[in-house]
Amino acid sequence: WSAADGLVYDFFDETFVRAVPSGPYARWVVSCDYGTVNPTSMGLWGLSGQVWYRVKEFYYDARAQGAQKTDGEYVRDLICLIGERRLDCVVVDPSAASFIEALKRAGFAVTKAQNEVLSGIRMTAEALKEGHIVICEPCRDAIREFSSYCWDLGEGTRDQVKKEFDHAMDEIRYFVATILRPQRPEGFAAAFVERGVV
C-alpha cells in the first residue's frame, strides 16, 4: 500500500476496500474495458442503499495467458460473472464495436461509456472519497491497479496517465462517469485531481 511517486489515486489504501455486504441490492450493472491483446476487465456493481459496491470482477490478460479470446467467449465470461442476477446494462467503451454487437446479439442492454479521461478520474476520486462507490475484497486486480496507476511524469507531458495498469481503472471510470454521475446532478462536484495532487 505504499504509494508510488506520481500515483493517480494516491489516497487509495486498504481503508477503501470492504467485504462484500449481504444484500439486498436494488440494481446490477457491469462496466467493461474490452481488449483483444490488452487485458479485458469487467466489474460487477450492485446498488445497496445509496452506495454502489464493486462486488466481483473478471480480468483476463491475453498476453500473460498466451491466448486471445473471441467476443463470444467474453460474452460467456460476462454471463458467468453475473450469475442469476438481473442486469440493468453493460457499460462499455464505445470503441469496442464488435464486442458491443456481440453483447446486443446475446440480449444485453448496452450503454456506451462516457470516456473523457481527466474528468472521469476526478469523478472517480470524489466518488471513492465520499463513499458513493466501494471496492470489495474479491476485486484483487482492481486493487492491484489502484496501487500502480500513475501519471506520466515525462518531460513535456501534462495531465496524462501512463497507458499501463489501467484496464480496471478505465472501466471503473466508465461506471462512475456514465452510471453514477448522471444520478447525482446536485451535490456531486468533481474533485480536481492532477499529477501529485488530490
C-alpha positions in Angstrom: 0.0 0.0 0.0 3.0 2.4 -0.2 2.1 5.0 -2.8 4.4 5.2 -5.8 5.6 8.6 -7.0 3.0 10.0 -9.3 0.2 7.6 -8.3 -3.2 8.8 -9.7 -5.2 7.7 -6.7 -2.5 8.3 -4.1 -5.1 8.4 -1.3 -6.4 4.8 -2.0 -5.4 2.3 0.6 -6.8 -0.7 2.5 -9.4 1.5 4.2 -11.2 1.9 0.9 -11.6 -1.9 0.5 -14.5 -3.7 2.2 -16.1 -7.1 2.5 -19.0 -7.7 0.1 -22.1 -6.7 2.0 -25.0 -9.1 2.2 -27.9 -7.8 0.1 -30.4 -6.8 -0.9 -29.3 -5.0 -4.0 -31.6 -2.7 -5.9 -29.7 -2.7 -9.2 -26.9 -4.5 -11.0 -24.6 -3.1 -13.7 -21.4 -4.4 -15.3 -18.6 -2.0 -16.5 -16.2 -3.3 -19.1 -12.9 -2.3 -20.6 -12.5 -4.6 -23.6 -9.2 -5.7 -25.1 -8.1 -8.3 -27.6 -4.3 -8.3 -26.9 -4.6 -6.0 -24.0 -6.4 -7.2 -20.8 -10.2 -7.2 -20.6 -11.6 -6.1 -17.3 -15.2 -6.3 -16.1 -16.6 -5.2 -12.8 -20.0 -6.2 -11.3 -21.6 -3.4 -9.4 -24.5 -3.7 -7.0 -26.5 -0.8 -5.6 -27.3 -1.2 -1.9 -28.9 1.7 -0.2 -27.2 4.8 -1.7 -23.8 3.0 -2.4 -22.6 1.1 -5.4 -20.4 -1.8 -4.5 -18.0 -3.4 -7.0 -18.6 -6.9 -5.6 -16.9 -9.1 -8.2 -14.7 -8.9 -11.2 -13.4 -10.7 -14.3 -9.9 -9.9 -15.6 -8.2 -11.6 -18.5 -4.7 -10.8 -19.8 -4.3 -12.4 -23.2 -0.5 -11.7 -23.3 0.0 -13.3 -19.8 -2.2 -16.3 -20.7 -0.7 -16.7 -24.2 -4.1 -16.9 -25.8 -6.6 -14.4 -27.1 -10.4 -14.8 -26.6 -13.2 -14.2 -29.0 -16.1 -11.8 -28.5 -18.3 -14.8 -27.9 -16.0 -16.2 -25.2 -16.0 -12.8 -23.4 -19.8 -12.8 -23.6 -19.8 -16.2 -21.9 -17.4 -14.9 -19.2 -19.8 -12.0 -18.6 -22.7 -14.4 -18.2 -20.6 -16.4 -15.6 -19.8 -13.1 -13.8 -23.4 -12.0 -13.3 -24.8 -15.5 -12.5 -28.5 -15.3 -11.8 -28.6 -11.6 -11.2 -30.8 -9.4 -13.4 -28.6 -6.9 -15.1 -29.6 -3.3 -16.0 -26.9 -2.8 -18.6 -23.3 -3.3 -19.6 -21.3 -0.1 -19.8 -18.6 -0.5 -22.5 -16.1 1.8 -24.2 -17.8 2.9 -27.4 -14.8 2.0 -29.4 -15.4 -1.8 -28.7 -17.7 -2.1 -31.7 -17.5 -5.9 -32.3 -18.0 -6.7 -28.6 -20.9 -4.3 -28.3 -22.5 -6.1 -31.2 -21.9 -9.5 -29.6 -23.5 -8.3 -26.3 -26.6 -7.0 -28.2 -27.0 -10.2 -30.0 -26.8 -12.1 -26.7 -29.7 -9.9 -25.4 -27.8 -7.5 -23.2 -28.7 -3.8 -22.9 -25.5 -1.9 -23.7 -24.7 1.7 -22.6 -21.8 3.3 -24.4 -19.4 4.8 -21.8 -18.5 8.4 -21.2 -14.8 8.2 -21.9 -13.2 11.6 -21.0 -10.2 10.6 -19.0 -9.4 13.5 -16.8 -13.0 14.3 -15.8 -13.6 10.6 -15.2 -10.6 10.4 -12.9 -11.8 13.4 -10.9 -15.3 12.0 -10.6 -13.9 8.6 -9.5 -11.7 10.1 -6.9 -14.7 12.1 -5.5 -16.9 9.0 -5.6 -14.4 7.0 -3.6 -13.7 9.7 -1.0 -17.4 10.4 -0.5 -18.2 6.7 -0.2 -20.6 6.6 -3.2 -18.6 3.7 -4.6 -16.8 0.9 -2.7 -14.3 -1.6 -4.0 -14.9 -5.1 -2.4 -12.3 -7.6 -1.4 -12.7 -10.1 -4.2 -11.7 -7.4 -6.8 -8.0 -8.1 -6.5 -7.0 -7.0 -9.9 -8.6 -3.6 -9.5 -7.0 -3.2 -6.1 -3.6 -4.0 -7.7 -4.1 -1.5 -10.4 -5.1 1.3 -7.9 -1.5 0.8 -6.5 0.1 1.0 -9.9 -1.9 3.5 -12.0 0.4 6.6 -12.5 0.6 9.9 -14.1 3.1 10.2 -17.0 5.8 12.4 -15.4 7.9 12.6 -18.5 9.2 16.0 -19.6 6.7 17.9 -21.8 3.7 15.8 -20.7 0.7 17.5 -19.0 -2.0 15.7 -17.0 -1.7 12.4 -18.9 -1.8 9.0 -17.4 0.5 6.1 -18.4 -1.2 3.6 -20.6 -0.4 0.7 -18.3 -2.1 -0.9 -15.3 -5.2 1.0 -16.5 -7.8 -1.6 -17.6 -9.8 -1.9 -14.3 -9.1 1.8 -13.8 -10.8 2.6 -17.1 -13.9 0.5 -16.6 -14.3 1.9 -13.0 -14.1 5.4 -14.5 -16.6 4.4 -17.2 -19.0 3.3 -14.5 -18.7 6.5 -12.4 -19.0 8.9 -15.4 -21.8 7.0 -17.1 -24.0 5.5 -14.4 -23.2 7.2 -11.1 -22.6 10.8 -12.2 -26.0 11.2 -14.0 -27.8 10.0 -10.9 -26.2 12.9 -8.9 -26.9 16.1 -10.7 -26.7 18.1 -7.4 -24.2 17.8 -4.6 -21.7 15.6 -6.5 -19.0 18.0 -7.6 -16.0 16.5 -9.3 -12.8 17.0 -7.3 -9.9 18.1 -9.3 -7.1 15.6 -9.5 -3.7 16.5 -11.0 -0.4 14.8 -11.0 0.7 14.6 -7.4 -2.3 16.5 -6.2 -5.6 15.0 -4.7 
